[in-house]
């Protein structure tokens, strides 16, 4: 039987993931079939495709392969990065340790490439390998036009740890945004289930109280420019596509620059940039070896200019933890905003619901 010793870089990943990395001709179904007969083993014990493997373990599997090695499709080789691309990516780094790299992603740079996307963070990750044995890995995403904190894992073990944190909602993410108008309720939680909007090919989401998936977002108004616009901090408690953008529009205050969900009303006059005003400001997440990473990213130029133009006081944006929300009443409307106290004083109320057609 062929054997392999699990390397440090594969520590913590699933067994089927190991085969996907090192023996792509062995599919999940084959590993599953072998595990039922005890033909695949870790340190002599039976193992299943979903088992987590550890560095130093010895893996054994049957010698016969379902596809001859000569018939395997050749992997597409990545073109070497230019010095300009390497310098550019490294200029975005705001944190680096043994487990993670954090970049301040600029607006306009996609996290992953696509048919119409020539470049992306993923395509440029070779620039951030530094002294690690492999390139860093994406563990979460930001929309192309959203800027700010983007966490990259430096090892497979760290990737598994961070992915679990994001999936389990243990990581805390805080976004800064500029909204059209000022929410009447100074702080609260938007509870509005979301689903893909029919007829858009899945590229647009909408509030769907009946068939949507649960979607909750905390928010607080940090500062305001009269009744024209507000600096709002959003904390998504779930991770739906375009969640903050949809929820902001749902309470009647779309993000400035978000024509997709706010239409023409999303663009302010008076020299305010037409770009999206949504920035991943801060991330708080536990590290694999203990300790906590608490990192913040500076605003992109167009948002910093808007903040200055509207006279916002940056000192008001200091980290602030919202107290736990009170227990929900037995009967409550699903699309609502429950007010909570903030530094300006106690205010209670309910945010406006979007008009239903």
Beta strands, then each sheet from edge to edge (+ up, - down):
strand 1: 2-5
strand 2: 41-42
strand 3: 45-46
strand 4: 58-61
strand 5: 93-96
strand 6: 100-105
strand 7: 137-138
strand 8: 147-153
strand 9: 172-180
strand 10: 187-191
strand 11: 194-196
strand 12: 205-207
strand 13: 216-225
strand 14: 229-236
strand 15: 278-286
strand 16: 292-296
sheet 1: 1+ 4- 2+ 3-
sheet 2: 5+ 6- 8+ 7-
sheet 3: 5+ 6- 8+ 15+ 9- 14+ 13- 10+
sheet 4: 5+ 6- 8+ 15+ 16-
sheet 5: 11+ 12-
end
